[in-house]
Amino acid sequence: SQSAPRISDPRPSSIAWIGAHAADIITETMTARGYALRIALMAALLLIMCPLPAWGAKAAAKGAIPSTKRERKEAFVSGNDGTTFTEVSAIVAIVPLGAAARRALDVARGIRMNAKGETITGSGAKVTSAAHGIVADFVFLVVPAVAAMMSPEVGMPAAAGILSLVLHVGFRSIAKRDDWSFPDGVSSTFGDESKPHAPRPYLAAYRAAMTLATAVAILAIDFHAFPRRLGKTRHHGIGLMDVGSGSFVLANALVSREARGVPPTKECHFGVEPYCLGYNLVVALHNTLPLLICGTVRAVMVYAFDYQQPVEEYGVYWNFFFTLAAVCAAGQLVKIPPKFSALAGALVLAAHQHFLTNRGIGEFIRGDTRGDDWHLLNKEGAFSLPGYYALYLMGVGVGNLLERSVLALHDARTSSEGDKASKAKHGKAGDKWAWQWLMRLGILAGWFWGAALACHSYVEPVSRQSANAAYVLWMMAFNVQTLCTFVLGALLFPSAFGRTAKLLDVCNRRLLVVFLVANASTGIVNVSTDTMEMTDVEAWVAVFVHMAATCAAAVAVDSLLASLKGKVKAE
């Protein structure tokens, strides 16, 4: 019999497409990327299907008197009562304050940036010492954060006082150098306001700073020098360590392709064309593959080294990498217009809170009983996913709002009366449009704070464990507030007055490197030493060395990749 002629259809059926492209799929999956995908999925499957005896014993022995080093550390870092919203906000506010003081220091020294993006002195000479700038960034960004977290009663006021003094010196220098010129093209904290999808320096600084603060906290919590009230809370409560997971999800949402309005890619992944059925699933798998590998590696390493992992955080086998992967996959598979993303997030959050409060899910998560099924062993991680997904959707909505408002900011500036005078003031404190943008952002933060406090008081107290409504709204309020402080510092000391922190730029470009090195360094310290027996001085030294190694690794990787990229272009 003669086969039917092949019809050229841009949207073939799934069966016809699989038959026509089976060889291509097999060939693609045999590449290195295909091997990595299969290995990650097989490891995750084995992890789920084959419970590890050490973890099973750990879950069964819950409530027993800690005897081993791991059990003592788990008891040490868990079960905290928490602190207040004010203290958490005050501690984290040290980081943007340090970023503003870093710019103020350059103002006092006469160092600024010109329209070409070059760092110059007051006489116009170029500054070529990048290492000196990075060391200064470390002193102004990392050291105050360590002091504020390790000693909130003494270190935080001292750091705030010193940084405020530097700000005062910077303001006096600006007043004395009012004759400085502000050429067009000087980089703004909003990036290129005329171009959609352009990099936004204020978002880059915020993401990098939150990652550095998280890197400090994940090791500091293991020492007695770190106040217990700032650690992760068990069921309900407000802890400094509780903001890490929510801030990571929100930071990814703010800079996501959906939030910035970037069209979806049309690349072929694993042999699947963009117009084919199941393409979104393949793209989601492709984007979450690094997170799945990191989560699997961490889960295996925790078992291999008998590392502490309080079960009430995410469950027996779960960790935060799997939460990020699940949220990322859901965002890729469920396509929601960015303008309606915040509304969709609010609806998901309302439904999630309803099931937590009225359907017994909240009581089940907080209970000590666990079943043998995978979702019961990991009930904290599995049942908190709707809350984190709602946070992601709301973050995409806010990120899209910020992107559209920046473009509107440019239109308002260029269409206003006295366009030349407006451009001359671009970047100065007299830029009324930028300050109005900041005021609107502050109002948005205030709205989220009001909603978070209302849910915390009248619905259910904040719970990171279940990612309830109060926690999600707190994360929105806290992070939008932090964004406000970064923008405020950048408007007070724009690039024409002082250069941006190079360390933040490097960490933003190598965010995964910072996160992985910080986690690896934390694991090495905990496995090689007994952190609970170390003195306060030893703890401070360990945290500083840990952060220095993390930042040095990010700078080294960034420099290496930049040099390799330069060689490729030269060839």
SULWOKA-V765088 format. One record per residue. N is the residue number from 1. RES is the residue in three letters. SS is DSSP state (alpha for helix, beta for strand, coil for the rest). Layout:
n=(N N)
res=(RES RES)
ss=(SS SS)
//
This chain:
n=(1 2 3 4 5 6 7 8 9 10 11 12 13 14 15 16 17 18 19 20 21 22 23 24 25 26 27 28 29 30 31 32 33 34 35 36 37 38 39 40 41 42 43 44 45 46 47 48 49 50 51 52 53 54 55 56 57 58 59 60 61 62 63 64 65 66 67 68 69 70 71 72 73 74 75 76 77 78 79 80 81 82 83 84 85 86 87 88 89 90 91 92 93 94 95 96 97 98 99 100 101 102 103 104 105 106 107 108 109 110 111 112 113 114 115 116 117 118 119 120 121 122 123 124 125 126 127 128 129 130 131 132 133 134 135 136 137 138 139 140 141 142 143 144 145 146 147 148 149 150 151 152 153 154 155 156 157 158 159 160 161 162 163 164 165 166 167 168 169 170 171 172 173 174 175 176 177 178 179 180 181 182 183 184 185 186 187 188 189 190 191 192 193 194 195 196 197 198 199 200 201 202 203 204 205 206 207 208 209 210 211 212 213 214 215 216 217 218 219 220 221 222 223 224 225 226 227 228 229 230 231 232 233 234 235 236 237 238 239 240 241 242 243 244 245 246 247 248 249 250 251 252 253 254 255 256 257 258 259 260 261 262 263 264 265 266 267 268 269 270 271 272 273 274 275 276 277 278 279 280 281 282 283 284 285 286 287 288 289 290 291 292 293 294 295 296 297 298 299 300 301 302 303 304 305 306 307 308 309 310 311 312 313 314 315 316 317 318 319 320 321 322 323 324 325 326 327 328 329 330 331 332 333 334 335 336 337 338 339 340 341 342 343 344 345 346 347 348 349 350 351 352 353 354 355 356 357 358 359 360 361 362 363 364 365 366 367 368 369 370 371 372 373 374 375 376 377 378 379 380 381 382 383 384 385 386 387 388 389 390 391 392 393 394 395 396 397 398 399 400 401 402 403 404 405 406 407 408 409 410 411 412 413 414 415 416 417 418 419 420 421 422 423 424 425 426 427 428 429 430 431 432 433 434 435 436 437 438 439 440 441 442 443 444 445 446 447 448 449 450 451 452 453 454 455 456 457 458 459 460 461 462 463 464 465 466 467 468 469 470 471 472 473 474 475 476 477 478 479 480 481 482 483 484 485 486 487 488 489 490 491 492 493 494 495 496 497 498 499 500 501 502 503 504 505 506 507 508 509 510 511 512 513 514 515 516 517 518 519 520 521 522 523 524 525 526 527 528 529 530 531 532 533 534 535 536 537 538 539 540 541 542 543 544 545 546 547 548 549 550 551 552 553 554 555 556 557 558 559 560 561 562 563 564 565 566 567 568 569 570 571)
res=(SER GLN SER ALA PRO ARG ILE SER ASP PRO ARG PRO SER SER ILE ALA TRP ILE GLY ALA HIS ALA ALA ASP ILE ILE THR GLU THR MET THR ALA ARG GLY TYR ALA LEU ARG ILE ALA LEU MET ALA ALA LEU LEU LEU ILE MET CYS PRO LEU PRO ALA TRP GLY ALA LYS ALA ALA ALA LYS GLY ALA ILE PRO SER THR LYS ARG GLU ARG LYS GLU ALA PHE VAL SER GLY ASN ASP GLY THR THR PHE THR GLU VAL SER ALA ILE VAL ALA ILE VAL PRO LEU GLY ALA ALA ALA ARG ARG ALA LEU ASP VAL ALA ARG GLY ILE ARG MET ASN ALA LYS GLY GLU THR ILE THR GLY SER GLY ALA LYS VAL THR SER ALA ALA HIS GLY ILE VAL ALA ASP PHE VAL PHE LEU VAL VAL PRO ALA VAL ALA ALA MET MET SER PRO GLU VAL GLY MET PRO ALA ALA ALA GLY ILE LEU SER LEU VAL LEU HIS VAL GLY PHE ARG SER ILE ALA LYS ARG ASP ASP TRP SER PHE PRO ASP GLY VAL SER SER THR PHE GLY ASP GLU SER LYS PRO HIS ALA PRO ARG PRO TYR LEU ALA ALA TYR ARG ALA ALA MET THR LEU ALA THR ALA VAL ALA ILE LEU ALA ILE ASP PHE HIS ALA PHE PRO ARG ARG LEU GLY LYS THR ARG HIS HIS GLY ILE GLY LEU MET ASP VAL GLY SER GLY SER PHE VAL LEU ALA ASN ALA LEU VAL SER ARG GLU ALA ARG GLY VAL PRO PRO THR LYS GLU CYS HIS PHE GLY VAL GLU PRO TYR CYS LEU GLY TYR ASN LEU VAL VAL ALA LEU HIS ASN THR LEU PRO LEU LEU ILE CYS GLY THR VAL ARG ALA VAL MET VAL TYR ALA PHE ASP TYR GLN GLN PRO VAL GLU GLU TYR GLY VAL TYR TRP ASN PHE PHE PHE THR LEU ALA ALA VAL CYS ALA ALA GLY GLN LEU VAL LYS ILE PRO PRO LYS PHE SER ALA LEU ALA GLY ALA LEU VAL LEU ALA ALA HIS GLN HIS PHE LEU THR ASN ARG GLY ILE GLY GLU PHE ILE ARG GLY ASP THR ARG GLY ASP ASP TRP HIS LEU LEU ASN LYS GLU GLY ALA PHE SER LEU PRO GLY TYR TYR ALA LEU TYR LEU MET GLY VAL GLY VAL GLY ASN LEU LEU GLU ARG SER VAL LEU ALA LEU HIS ASP ALA ARG THR SER SER GLU GLY ASP LYS ALA SER LYS ALA LYS HIS GLY LYS ALA GLY ASP LYS TRP ALA TRP GLN TRP LEU MET ARG LEU GLY ILE LEU ALA GLY TRP PHE TRP GLY ALA ALA LEU ALA CYS HIS SER TYR VAL GLU PRO VAL SER ARG GLN SER ALA ASN ALA ALA TYR VAL LEU TRP MET MET ALA PHE ASN VAL GLN THR LEU CYS THR PHE VAL LEU GLY ALA LEU LEU PHE PRO SER ALA PHE GLY ARG THR ALA LYS LEU LEU ASP VAL CYS ASN ARG ARG LEU LEU VAL VAL PHE LEU VAL ALA ASN ALA SER THR GLY ILE VAL ASN VAL SER THR ASP THR MET GLU MET THR ASP VAL GLU ALA TRP VAL ALA VAL PHE VAL HIS MET ALA ALA THR CYS ALA ALA ALA VAL ALA VAL ASP SER LEU LEU ALA SER LEU LYS GLY LYS VAL LYS ALA GLU)
ss=(coil coil coil coil coil coil coil coil coil coil coil coil coil alpha alpha alpha alpha alpha alpha alpha alpha alpha alpha alpha alpha alpha alpha alpha alpha coil coil alpha alpha alpha alpha alpha alpha alpha alpha alpha alpha alpha alpha alpha alpha alpha alpha alpha alpha coil coil coil alpha alpha alpha alpha alpha alpha alpha alpha coil coil coil coil coil coil coil coil alpha alpha alpha alpha alpha alpha alpha alpha alpha coil coil beta coil coil coil coil alpha alpha alpha alpha alpha alpha alpha alpha alpha alpha alpha alpha alpha alpha alpha alpha alpha alpha alpha alpha alpha alpha alpha alpha alpha coil coil beta beta coil coil coil coil coil beta beta coil coil coil coil coil beta coil coil coil alpha alpha alpha alpha alpha alpha alpha alpha alpha alpha alpha alpha alpha alpha alpha alpha alpha alpha alpha alpha alpha coil coil coil coil alpha alpha alpha alpha alpha alpha alpha alpha alpha alpha alpha alpha alpha alpha alpha alpha alpha alpha alpha alpha alpha alpha coil coil coil coil coil coil coil coil coil coil coil coil coil coil coil coil coil coil coil coil coil coil coil coil alpha alpha alpha alpha alpha alpha alpha alpha alpha alpha alpha alpha alpha alpha alpha alpha alpha alpha alpha alpha coil coil coil coil coil coil coil alpha alpha alpha coil coil beta coil coil coil coil coil coil alpha alpha alpha alpha alpha alpha alpha alpha alpha alpha alpha alpha alpha alpha alpha coil coil alpha alpha alpha alpha coil coil coil coil coil coil coil coil beta coil coil beta coil coil coil coil coil coil alpha alpha alpha alpha alpha alpha alpha alpha alpha alpha alpha alpha alpha alpha alpha alpha alpha alpha alpha alpha alpha alpha alpha alpha alpha alpha coil coil coil coil coil coil alpha alpha alpha alpha coil coil coil coil coil alpha alpha alpha alpha alpha alpha alpha alpha alpha alpha alpha alpha alpha alpha coil coil coil coil alpha alpha alpha alpha alpha alpha alpha alpha alpha alpha alpha alpha alpha alpha alpha alpha alpha alpha alpha alpha alpha coil coil alpha alpha alpha alpha alpha alpha coil coil coil coil coil coil coil alpha alpha alpha alpha coil alpha alpha alpha alpha alpha coil alpha alpha alpha alpha alpha alpha alpha alpha alpha alpha alpha alpha alpha alpha alpha alpha alpha alpha alpha alpha alpha alpha alpha alpha alpha alpha alpha alpha alpha alpha alpha coil coil coil alpha alpha alpha alpha alpha alpha coil coil coil coil coil coil coil alpha alpha alpha alpha alpha alpha alpha alpha alpha alpha alpha alpha alpha alpha alpha alpha alpha alpha alpha alpha alpha alpha alpha alpha alpha alpha alpha coil coil coil coil coil coil coil coil coil coil alpha alpha alpha alpha alpha alpha alpha alpha alpha alpha alpha alpha alpha alpha alpha alpha alpha alpha alpha alpha alpha alpha alpha alpha coil coil coil coil coil coil coil coil coil alpha alpha alpha alpha alpha alpha alpha alpha coil alpha alpha alpha alpha alpha alpha alpha alpha alpha alpha alpha alpha alpha alpha alpha alpha alpha alpha coil coil alpha alpha alpha coil coil alpha alpha alpha alpha alpha alpha alpha alpha alpha alpha alpha alpha alpha alpha alpha alpha alpha alpha alpha alpha alpha alpha alpha alpha alpha alpha alpha alpha alpha alpha alpha alpha alpha alpha alpha coil)
//
